[in-house]
Amino acid sequence: MNLKDARENYYFHTGKVSDIVRQLGLGAIAVVWLFHSGSGSKFSIPAPLILPLKLVVAGLALDLLQYASGSFLWGLFQWWKARNGVLESDVFKAPSAINFPALFFFWAKVVLVVCCYWNLWQYLSGFISAEV
């Protein structure tokens, strides 16, 4: 194994985590929706589900910010390199800090979605009975 292999494994796993977190986020919104009451333009969500809903919406917003910040910074970096005469075939190093914003948003979204599901679990355990 070399650094390239390790990096590819890292990219694979973080990509999968992002996909799963996104699906879990949409699933959490569906679970909250199941417990809403009312119809039409008037509906309410049980108070204990407001926090999980806010957490998951924030997590999905961080998902967007992760990819938007990465796109912006890498686009700016390649534009700056091209403006300064770097050719397509040139080899150069990128600063490791260029990934810090995306990494921050990545881990923050994971934490928020996990917290959302912890709150959902607490709410749903009130409906689960241990009767056999």
C-alpha atoms as one frame of an Amber mdcrd trajectory, in Angstrom:
protein
   0.000   0.000   0.000   1.164   3.505  -0.676  -0.168   6.968   0.116  -2.177
   7.022  -3.094  -3.948   3.777  -2.082  -4.607   5.109   1.422  -5.978   8.355
  -0.028  -8.266   6.468  -2.417  -9.599   4.389   0.488 -10.184   7.575   2.450
 -12.057   9.179  -0.459 -14.142   6.051  -0.968 -15.183   5.853   2.680 -15.886
   9.553   3.153 -17.941   9.514  -0.050 -19.983   6.573   1.259 -20.454   8.280
   4.631 -21.700  11.399   2.838 -24.172   9.344   0.791 -25.447   7.522   3.879
 -25.704  10.696   5.965 -27.707  12.329   3.183 -30.098   9.357   3.008 -30.410
   9.251   6.804 -31.158  12.972   6.787 -33.997  12.576   4.322 -35.208   9.535
   6.262 -35.276  11.543   9.492 -37.413  14.199   7.833 -39.801  11.434   6.733
 -39.985  10.059  10.293 -40.787  13.520  11.657 -43.418  13.914   8.950 -45.098
  10.664  10.062 -45.789  12.190  13.462 -47.124  15.524  12.280 -50.754  16.403
  12.813 -53.135  18.638  10.923 -53.664  19.073   7.216 -53.366  21.610   4.456
 -51.438  24.683   5.480 -52.077  24.034   9.171 -50.034  21.267  10.658 -47.911
  20.838  13.748 -44.960  18.736  14.699 -44.669  17.292  18.212 -42.376  19.489
  20.313 -39.810  16.715  20.987 -39.282  16.347  17.217 -38.438  20.007  16.574
 -34.817  19.615  17.717 -34.143  16.499  15.586 -35.686  18.269  12.598 -33.460
  21.308  13.110 -30.397  19.083  13.534 -31.053  17.166  10.330 -31.797  20.285
   8.296 -28.562  21.831   9.586 -26.750  18.583   8.735 -28.061  18.658   5.175
 -27.044  22.321   4.883 -23.542  21.350   6.024 -23.540  18.621   3.365 -24.061
  21.334   0.766 -21.422  23.563   2.362 -18.913  20.707   2.386 -19.094  20.265
  -1.363 -19.566  23.962  -2.138 -16.514  24.984  -0.111 -14.401  22.230  -1.673
 -15.518  23.220  -5.164 -14.840  26.878  -4.512 -11.396  26.411  -2.942 -10.152
  23.843  -5.462 -11.527  25.918  -8.342  -9.826  29.023  -6.992  -6.575  27.104
  -6.466  -6.465  25.714 -10.001  -7.412  29.124 -11.419  -4.579  30.753  -9.434
  -2.095  28.096 -10.601  -3.155  28.549 -14.255  -2.897  32.360 -13.948   0.650
  31.965 -12.652   1.833  29.946 -15.624   1.473  26.394 -14.344   0.916  24.062
 -17.297  -1.504  21.119 -17.435   1.382  18.646 -17.292   3.243  20.343 -14.405
   3.442  18.548 -11.060   2.970  20.612  -7.919   1.776  20.288  -4.336  -1.393
  21.740  -2.932  -1.537  23.131   0.597  -3.175  20.675   2.994  -5.202  23.515
   4.512  -7.244  23.704   1.303  -9.259  20.719   2.567  -9.857  22.009   6.115
 -13.211  23.758   5.474 -14.666  20.710   3.688 -13.361  18.398   6.420 -14.921
  20.599   9.086 -18.295  20.560   7.323 -18.003  16.797   6.748 -17.476  15.939
  10.414 -19.980  18.545  11.611 -22.744  17.094   9.400 -21.978  13.574  10.637
 -22.205  14.736  14.264 -25.462  16.632  13.663 -27.162  13.694  11.934 -26.013
  11.288  14.666 -27.411  13.697  17.283 -30.652  13.898  15.299 -31.011  10.125
  15.300 -30.189   9.938  19.007 -33.069  12.344  19.673 -35.369  10.430  17.330
 -34.448   7.188  19.114 -35.331   8.720  22.466 -38.684   9.917  21.122 -39.504
   6.638  19.389 -38.545   4.495  22.402 -41.584   5.944  24.147 -43.729   4.181
  21.541 -41.940   0.845  21.629 -43.279  -1.543  24.216 -41.424  -4.502  25.612
 -44.508  -6.718  25.767 -43.971 -10.245  24.629
